């Protein structure tokens, strides 16, 4: 595969053991899983916006570092989108109550995480579709936004 040919040509030329991937090729999760087995790279980082638009982040960082600016930001997770507090969620649920009811959906709040997980597992086992919403929105072309249909 051309991807591994390129990596195996570049690695000995530069002698680096760390690899950061972005761009369209970095969206190939099967190939990404083989990088450490089929190349001499020991550490691989694939940023969350690994699609074609994500290459701009690397270019911006390269220009930032070339200007002598210090490294400050580390993208160690994909959760850079907005978050919503309990008040905002409660308000949206209240203003959408009729629409939710008309769709035959229900909203249940759990304060006990174990009870939430048990209820969710039972509902999935019974064939119920669950809308899951938690935390900040993920960022990237494959990110479901920390929201899922289960």
C-alpha positions as CSV (number, residue, x, y, z in Angstrom):
1,X,0.0,0.0,0.0
2,X,1.3,3.4,-0.9
3,X,0.6,4.8,2.6
4,X,3.0,2.4,4.2
5,X,5.6,2.7,1.4
6,X,5.6,6.5,2.1
7,X,5.9,6.0,5.9
8,X,8.7,3.5,5.5
9,X,10.6,5.8,3.2
10,X,10.2,8.8,5.4
11,X,11.0,7.2,8.8
12,X,14.6,6.1,8.1
13,X,15.3,9.4,6.3
14,X,14.4,11.5,9.3
15,X,14.9,8.9,12.1
16,X,11.8,10.0,14.0
17,X,9.9,7.5,16.2
18,X,6.8,9.7,16.6
19,X,4.2,10.3,13.9
20,X,1.3,12.6,13.7
21,X,-1.3,12.1,11.0
22,X,-3.9,14.4,9.6
23,X,-5.6,14.8,6.3
24,X,-7.7,12.3,4.4
25,X,-5.3,9.4,4.8
26,X,-5.6,9.7,8.5
27,X,-9.3,8.8,8.3
28,X,-8.4,5.2,7.4
29,X,-8.7,3.6,10.8
30,X,-7.7,0.2,9.5
31,X,-4.4,1.6,8.2
32,X,-3.9,3.6,11.3
33,X,-4.2,0.5,13.4
34,X,-1.3,-1.1,11.4
35,X,1.2,1.8,11.5
36,X,3.1,0.6,14.6
37,X,3.2,-3.0,13.3
38,X,4.3,-2.2,9.7
39,X,6.6,0.7,10.3
40,X,9.3,1.8,12.7
41,X,7.1,4.5,14.3
42,X,6.6,3.8,18.0
43,X,4.1,6.5,18.8
44,X,1.3,7.6,16.6
45,X,-1.1,10.5,17.1
46,X,-4.1,11.1,15.0
47,X,-5.9,14.3,15.8
48,X,-9.7,14.4,16.0
49,X,-10.1,16.6,12.9
50,X,-8.0,14.2,10.8
51,X,-10.0,14.8,7.6
52,X,-8.7,17.0,4.8
53,X,-9.5,20.2,6.6
54,X,-7.6,19.0,9.7
55,X,-4.2,19.4,7.9
56,X,-4.6,23.2,8.4
57,X,-4.1,22.7,12.1
58,X,-0.7,21.1,11.5
59,X,0.3,23.9,9.1
60,X,-0.8,26.5,11.6
61,X,1.3,24.9,14.4
62,X,4.3,24.6,12.1
63,X,4.1,28.3,11.3
64,X,3.5,29.1,15.1
65,X,6.6,27.1,16.1
66,X,8.7,28.5,13.2
67,X,7.9,32.0,14.5
68,X,9.6,31.1,17.8
69,X,6.3,31.1,19.7
70,X,6.2,28.7,22.7
71,X,4.0,25.6,22.6
72,X,1.0,26.1,24.8
73,X,-2.0,24.2,23.6
74,X,-2.1,20.4,23.6
75,X,-5.0,18.6,21.9
76,X,-5.3,15.6,24.2
77,X,-9.0,15.0,23.6
78,X,-11.7,15.9,21.0
79,X,-14.2,17.6,23.3
80,X,-13.7,21.2,22.3
81,X,-17.3,22.0,21.3
82,X,-20.0,23.7,23.4
83,X,-21.4,22.2,26.7
84,X,-24.8,22.8,28.0
85,X,-25.8,23.1,31.7
86,X,-28.7,21.5,33.4
87,X,-30.7,24.7,33.2
88,X,-30.3,25.0,29.5
89,X,-31.2,21.4,28.9
90,X,-34.2,21.6,31.2
91,X,-35.4,24.7,29.4
92,X,-35.1,23.0,26.0
93,X,-36.9,20.0,27.2
94,X,-39.7,22.2,28.6
95,X,-40.1,24.2,25.4
96,X,-40.0,21.0,23.3
97,X,-42.3,19.0,25.5
98,X,-45.2,18.9,23.0
99,X,-42.9,17.9,20.1
100,X,-41.4,15.2,22.3
101,X,-44.8,13.9,23.3
102,X,-46.1,14.0,19.8
103,X,-43.1,11.9,18.6
104,X,-44.0,9.3,21.2
105,X,-40.7,9.9,23.1
106,X,-40.1,10.1,26.8
107,X,-37.5,11.9,28.8
108,X,-36.2,10.4,32.1
109,X,-33.7,12.0,34.4
110,X,-31.5,9.9,36.6
111,X,-29.3,11.2,39.4
112,X,-27.8,7.8,40.1
113,X,-25.3,6.7,37.3
114,X,-25.7,3.0,38.1
115,X,-29.5,3.2,37.8
116,X,-29.1,5.2,34.5
117,X,-26.8,2.5,33.1
118,X,-29.0,-0.4,34.2
119,X,-32.1,1.3,32.8
120,X,-30.3,2.0,29.5
121,X,-29.1,-1.5,29.2
122,X,-32.6,-2.9,29.9
123,X,-34.1,-0.5,27.3
124,X,-31.6,-1.4,24.6
125,X,-32.1,-5.2,25.3
126,X,-35.9,-4.6,24.9
127,X,-35.2,-2.9,21.5
128,X,-35.8,0.7,22.6
129,X,-33.9,3.4,20.9
130,X,-32.0,5.6,23.3
131,X,-30.8,9.2,22.7
132,X,-27.7,9.7,24.8
133,X,-26.3,13.2,25.5
134,X,-23.4,14.0,27.7
135,X,-20.5,16.4,28.1
136,X,-19.1,18.8,25.5
137,X,-19.5,18.3,21.8
138,X,-16.7,16.4,20.1
139,X,-14.9,18.0,17.2
140,X,-13.9,16.2,14.0
141,X,-15.4,14.6,10.9
142,X,-16.3,11.2,12.6
143,X,-17.3,12.6,16.0
144,X,-20.9,11.9,16.9
145,X,-20.7,15.0,19.1
146,X,-20.7,13.1,22.4
147,X,-24.3,12.4,21.5
148,X,-25.4,8.9,20.3
149,X,-28.4,6.9,19.3
150,X,-28.2,3.6,21.1
